[in-house]
Amino acid sequence: MYSSAEKNQIWLQLEKHRKEISQKSLSELFKENPDRVDDLSISFESLWIDVSRQLINSETVKLFSELVEESKIKKFLSDMMSGDPVNSTEKKPALHTALRASKDSKILVEGINVVPKITETLEKMTDFSVQIRDGKLLGATNSPIKSVVAVGIGGSHLGLSMAYKALSKFSHTDLTIKFCSSIDPIELTQTLNGLDPETTIFVVTSKSFNTKETLLLMENVKDWLNQSIGKTELSKHLVGVTSNKEKAIKLGIPESMVFEIPDWVGGRFSLSSAAGLVLMISIGPKEFFQLLSGMNKIDNRTLSEPFNSNGVLILSMIDIWNRSFLNHPTMAIIPYSSQMSDFPSYLQQLMMESLGKNSLADGRELQGPVGSIVWGATGTESQHAFFQFLHQGTDVVPCEMLGFAKTNDQTTQEQKNVLFANLIAQSEALAFGSNHQEKNTKGKTNLEGNRPSTVILAPELTPFILGQLIALYEHRTVASGLAWGINPFDQWGVELGKNLAVDFELELNRETPSKIENYSSKKLLQKFREFKNF
């Protein structure tokens, strides 16, 4: 594992290599090796991953491979998938891969095989989803449920809403699916607009069932339902997804309507758990299991493939290369698919919450940069928004472009061709630039290029393919964290913010003099009160 205070020999070799290769442009690297594209592109399950436009060569790849070995990444991932307590902070497993393992797998946690319990939960999810999809789940007035609202925040929301939108063409056409994650009152109002309480069910997802925002939304939902169906019948319209079953039951959700999440699954890794219930309702159990199958394929390939053909490990090393050696602090995710518009936001949480650390897993302070600022938007919209900065801005932003070759409607294939043509064009322009100079212009119109990018191409956007992409980024994130020497499974910064928010909420309701010591915060509270009463 890496500590910038104790750089190992491979890390030092990479630093030396960086100084050498930085003297070359991508154009020069392509000229040096006519087989560069073949050498730096791989087929990883259904995904084609092309990293030839990254500032690397065969020597870089060799050093990457040695760093993976030195960091014992495969050993850690194998231990993780076997149920070992790899989350060193909480002394727990991080066993999201078990959620999509085959039924005949045997994965032990504290001596108990967890697979039968996972299978039981999936079967319960299946039965419940089928009831709703077939119009057989009835509400308090015996009307069939036609609308499902997902209530949750963070890891209970981002992956779920992303996958729902990505797979919208597989959605049940007679069901209305909505999401509410913010405690801003206007969001819940807009979510409930047009819904009938008698035919609406709310799926409340919180691993701990102590999440302040989610519980507040649930109380507001109860008030809305109560106006129509009464308090005694609320239980037919509330579903809980949590690892704290007792708390959910205490808050009025019947045990039969509680779907359990194992406590060893982190929120940002939880889509393949009961946290994906609303997605299963939307696309159906068959397609949901295709999603899990895609994830499982990548789980297995990550362990079995050697480095040179291992998409997870190659991409994780490129993340480290771009951040710690080339000093690029951000990376842009550009999916050339409107259905994948929420994918960058999902990856923001997955990668930034996992890698946003300032200390090693053993508690020592990190001296060098770790993790990237992840952002992005869909192409071609982003081309008319921020691509000017990507091409000529003073900061280099490595890009990752995702494309899908086929459309389910052959009449729109020509549009898909145009979309992919733009993907290729932008990747080429970023890498190689242009020496074209417009006449009679004062500004510099030629583009220097040498901006790194990766292209990930898949046949089409299906549950099976999306599952592969999700697992690819999950394992890539964990692998990067391991090479940096950090724990990718904790998030103390998030917890601090939550605790402080409780103090300020109490302060806003206080009639007595303020107990807040920080002057800036005290002034903001004062101004909020003034504006509130304006």
PyMOL commands that set and color helices and strands:
alter all, ss='L'
color gray80, all
select helices_A, chain A and resi 9-21+26-32+36-39+58-71+73-82+96-100+115-133+154-156+158-166+168-170+185-192+197-199+212-229+231-237+245-250+255-257+267-269+274-283+285-304+307-309+311-325+338-340+343-355+381-384+387-392+410-432+463-484+492-508+519-532
alter helices_A, ss='H'
color red, helices_A
select strands_A, chain A and resi 41-44+47-50+108-109+112-113+147-151+176-180+200-205+238-242+258-260+330-335+373-376+399-404+453-458
alter strands_A, ss='S'
color yellow, strands_A
deselect
rebuild
show_as cartoon
